[in-house]
Amino acid sequence: MLPRHKPNPIPAIHPLPEYKATGARKAVYEDTKAVLGVPWMGVVTMAFSHYPSFYQTLWSGVRPLCQSRAFGDACLRLRAFTEAQAADFPLADLQPALRSQGYAERELDDIRAIIEVFSVGNMPYLLLATLARLLLQGNEMGGPVSPGAAQVMAGMTPVVERRLILLERHHADAPTRAVYDDIQATLGLPLINTDYRALARWPSYFAAAWGNLKPVILGNDYPQRAEAIHYEAVRLALALPNPGGLRSAALQSAALADAPKGEVDSVVGLFQWLLPGLVANVAGFQRQIKPS
């Protein structure tokens, strides 16, 4: 089994924001989002696409899989497992305090809807990063799907129609920037994931949500929960079919065409390490404002 491992040192990453993408880069961004059924290009895939040979080989190889029922079912199983791991996090119900501050039910519904986007959409990104790491380390995906399975393997991932409004660091006031700094310091990351920037659109909610979640992350039990999610992602990834015929050697060769040995592996390893924690955190945010 692939161990959960945080790269040391943390590698430099070079994600190109969606609004700056043009030409072929923009086209692959739009295709990735459409096939995965998500409204945002994750930082993970933006960072991967900095290495064009690597990402073209990875994406063309897994694209048929990502359109399949098998992949969609794996995403559903991974979400259910993640939410079970977060089910007993000691978290407060934030709704009474938010309502007392003036949050209307419509606003709480808007926050819940954004959390739902990430609860659904992070699962394909975690599986994609897990597949990339497995392949780079010499593991192989399952055998090609037989012609008789074509109907089962026809596009099963629904497109999520929701435009995300992100509070970037340069948009934020000093208190929100301080929350961003605390997230990065607590998680030991060189970036603020899209999830946090989307939820920070409601600064008073987001400060309360992070303040309530942070002690859970620092608790003794949290690393084991994130590790369990990691191993479930590995288990599910290894069980997936390989309709695109992607092989480990091809992906390793593509990575070496873009960067010195080990560079792409380290970037992939960073995201494959951080995503289990991220999906656990989103499950925690969901529980904090879940309707009773």
C-alpha positions as a printed Julia matrix, in Angstrom:
292×3 Matrix{Float64}:
   0.0    0.0     0.0
   1.14   3.53   -0.78
   2.12   5.25    2.5
   0.86   8.74    3.27
   3.9   10.95    3.02
   4.42  14.73    3.04
   7.36  15.76    0.83
  10.3   17.31    2.64
  11.22  19.89    1.53
   7.9   21.16    0.23
   8.27  21.55   -3.54
   7.66  24.77   -5.42
   4.34  24.68   -7.26
   3.34  26.68  -10.32
  -0.47  26.68  -10.7
  -1.69  28.98  -13.47
  -5.02  30.58  -12.42
  -7.96  29.92  -14.69
  -8.37  33.56  -15.66
  -4.79  33.62  -16.99
  -5.07  30.42  -19.02
  -5.2   30.77  -22.8
  -5.02  28.55  -25.85
  -4.28  24.88  -25.25
  -3.94  25.41  -21.48
  -7.42  26.94  -21.28
  -8.83  24.14  -23.42
  -7.46  21.43  -21.14
  -8.76  23.34  -18.1
 -12.26  23.46  -19.56
 -12.12  19.79  -20.57
 -10.91  18.73  -17.12
 -13.77  20.6   -15.44
 -16.38  19.27  -17.85
 -15.31  15.63  -17.53
 -14.95  15.75  -13.74
 -18.27  17.59  -13.44
 -16.88  20.45  -11.35
 -17.07  24.25  -11.68
 -13.43  24.95  -10.83
 -10.01  23.8   -11.95
  -8.42  22.55   -8.75
  -5.05  23.88   -7.68
  -3.9   20.26   -7.91
  -4.59  19.98  -11.65
  -3.42  23.54  -12.31
  -0.11  22.6   -10.67
   0.06  19.32  -12.6
  -0.58  21.09  -15.91
   2.58  23.16  -15.4
   4.26  20.0   -16.71
   2.62  19.7   -20.16
   3.9   16.29  -21.25
   3.09  14.8   -17.85
  -0.42  16.27  -17.67
  -1.27  15.47  -21.28
  -0.24  11.85  -20.71
  -2.08  11.62  -17.39
  -5.26  13.34  -18.51
  -5.58  11.59  -21.87
  -4.98   8.28  -20.08
  -7.54   8.75  -17.31
 -10.13  10.8   -19.2
 -12.14   7.73  -20.33
 -12.06   6.42  -16.77
 -13.23   9.75  -15.32
 -16.32   9.6   -17.56
 -17.26   6.18  -16.23
 -19.75   4.79  -13.78
 -16.88   3.0   -12.04
 -15.18   6.33  -11.31
 -18.41   8.0   -10.25
 -19.19   5.15   -7.86
 -15.67   5.37   -6.4
 -16.2    9.09   -5.77
 -19.46   8.37   -3.96
 -17.82   5.7    -1.81
 -14.9    8.0    -0.99
 -17.23  10.78    0.09
 -19.26   8.45    2.31
 -16.06   7.14    3.9
 -14.74  10.67    4.46
 -17.93  11.86    6.11
 -17.96   8.79    8.35
 -14.42   9.65    9.48
 -15.52  13.2    10.32
 -18.82  12.17   11.93
 -17.54  12.39   15.5
 -15.24  15.39   15.19
 -15.98  17.52   18.29
 -17.46  20.48   16.42
 -19.96  23.12   17.46
 -23.22  23.87   15.68
 -22.45  27.36   14.38
 -25.98  28.12   13.19
 -27.37  29.77   16.36
 -24.42  32.17   16.62
 -24.55  32.99   12.91
 -28.28  33.66   13.06
 -27.76  35.94   16.06
 -25.24  37.91   13.98
 -27.89  38.43   11.3
 -27.29  35.55    8.89
 -30.55  34.76    7.11
 -31.48  31.19    6.25
 -30.92  32.04    2.59
 -27.32  32.97    3.37
 -26.76  29.77    5.33
 -28.2   27.85    2.39
 -25.72  29.6     0.09
 -22.82  28.53    2.34
 -24.16  24.98    2.49
 -24.4   24.93   -1.31
 -20.73  25.95   -1.69
 -19.68  23.29    0.83
 -21.69  20.75   -1.18
 -19.81  21.72   -4.36
 -16.52  20.86   -2.68
 -17.93  17.78   -0.91
 -18.73  16.39   -4.37
 -15.93  17.91   -6.41
 -12.92  17.16   -4.22
 -13.41  13.4    -4.59
 -12.42  13.16   -8.27
  -9.41  15.39   -7.58
  -8.27  13.16   -4.71
  -8.66  10.03   -6.83
  -6.84  11.67   -9.75
  -3.89  12.68   -7.54
  -3.83   9.19   -6.02
  -3.76   7.54   -9.44
  -0.93   9.85  -10.53
   1.17   9.01   -7.47
   0.52   5.29   -7.8
   1.58   5.3   -11.45
   4.68   7.42  -10.85
   5.78   4.95   -8.19
   5.48   1.97  -10.52
   2.0    0.68   -9.75
  -0.42  -0.18  -12.55
  -4.11   0.47  -12.98
  -6.56  -2.31  -13.74
  -6.88  -3.96  -17.15
  -8.67  -2.36  -20.15
 -12.46  -2.45  -20.12
 -13.97  -4.99  -22.49
 -16.16  -3.75  -25.39
 -19.19  -5.23  -23.67
 -18.73  -2.76  -20.81
 -19.0    0.29  -23.09
 -22.5    1.21  -21.94
 -21.5    1.01  -18.28
 -18.45   3.15  -19.04
 -20.4    5.94  -20.77
 -20.22   9.39  -19.11
 -21.74   9.17  -15.66
 -20.37  12.31  -13.98
 -22.92  15.16  -13.81
 -21.68  18.68  -14.47
 -22.11  20.91  -11.42
 -23.44  24.3   -12.51
 -22.23  26.82   -9.96
 -19.8   29.68  -10.44
 -17.43  30.12   -7.54
 -16.61  33.57   -6.19
 -13.19  33.46   -4.53
 -11.86  35.88   -1.94
  -8.22  36.07   -2.98
  -5.59  37.22   -0.53
  -5.32  40.6    -2.27
  -9.09  41.09   -1.9
  -9.17  40.24    1.8
  -9.02  42.52    4.81
  -6.4   42.07    7.52
  -8.46  39.69    9.73
  -9.17  37.35    6.8
  -5.54  37.43    5.7
  -4.66  36.44    9.26
  -7.01  33.44    8.98
  -5.32  32.48    5.71
  -1.92  32.74    7.39
  -3.13  30.57   10.26
  -4.49  27.93    7.86
  -1.18  27.74    6.04
   0.82  27.59    9.28
  -1.48  25.0    10.86
  -1.58  22.74    7.8
   2.03  23.36    6.77
   1.08  24.26    3.2
   2.43  26.74    0.63
  -1.07  27.58   -0.66
  -4.64  28.35    0.3
  -6.94  25.88   -1.39
  -9.91  27.04   -3.43
 -12.32  25.69   -0.8
 -11.12  28.16    1.82
 -11.07  31.1    -0.6
 -14.65  30.34   -1.65
 -15.95  30.08    1.94
 -14.08  33.23    3.0
 -16.58  35.16    0.86
 -18.49  35.23    4.2
 -15.6   36.44    6.45
 -17.36  36.32    9.83
 -18.69  32.82    9.12
 -15.32  31.62    7.84
 -13.37  32.92   10.84
 -15.77  31.12   13.17
 -15.72  27.91   11.1
 -11.92  27.77   10.98
 -11.61  28.69   14.68
 -13.9   25.8    15.58
 -12.19  23.31   13.25
  -8.57  24.16   14.1
  -8.51  22.36   17.5
  -9.78  19.22   15.75
  -6.92  19.39   13.26
  -4.43  19.8    16.1
  -5.96  16.9    18.05
  -4.34  13.5    18.46
  -7.02  11.7    16.45
  -6.97  13.82   13.29
  -3.84  12.39   11.61
  -5.27   8.87   11.85
  -8.54  10.02   10.26
  -6.71  11.71    7.37
  -4.54   8.63    6.94
  -7.62   6.4     6.82
  -9.08   8.58    4.04
  -5.75   8.36    2.21
  -5.75   4.56    2.33
  -9.38   4.38    1.22
  -8.49   6.55   -1.8
  -5.58   4.22   -2.58
  -7.79   1.14   -2.25
 -10.46   2.6    -4.52
  -7.93   3.83   -7.08
  -6.23   0.45   -7.35
  -9.6   -1.2    -8.01
 -10.49   1.09  -10.93
 -10.42  -0.18  -14.51
  -8.07   1.26  -17.13
 -10.11   2.02  -20.27
  -7.48   4.53  -21.43
  -4.66   2.0   -21.23
  -2.41   4.32  -19.2
   0.8    2.62  -18.03
   3.24   3.56  -15.31
   6.25   3.68  -17.64
   4.51   6.15  -19.97
   3.69   8.55  -17.14
   7.18   8.28  -15.65
   8.72   9.03  -19.04
   6.43  12.03  -19.54
   7.37  13.43  -16.13
  11.07  13.17  -16.98
  10.45  15.0   -20.26
   9.22  18.04  -18.31
  11.48  18.27  -15.25
  14.48  16.74  -13.46
  13.95  13.35  -11.86
  11.81  13.55   -8.75
  10.36  17.04   -9.3
   6.98  15.98  -10.66
   6.84  13.12   -8.15
   7.28  15.61   -5.32
   4.54  17.95   -6.6
   2.15  15.02   -7.07
   3.09  13.75   -3.61
   2.32  17.11   -2.01
  -1.23  17.2    -3.35
  -1.85  13.53   -2.74
  -0.78  14.16    0.87
  -2.85  17.29    1.47
  -6.13  16.26   -0.17
  -7.21  13.66    2.44
  -6.95  16.37    5.09
  -8.77  18.86    2.91
 -11.74  16.57    2.3
 -11.9   15.84    6.04
 -11.94  19.58    6.74
 -14.75  20.17    4.25
 -16.73  17.38    5.91
 -16.18  19.22    9.19
 -17.43  22.49    7.71
 -20.51  20.62    6.48
 -21.3   19.35    9.97
 -20.97  22.81   11.56
 -23.97  24.2     9.67
 -25.9   21.04    8.85
 -29.67  21.63    9.18
 -31.14  19.81   12.15
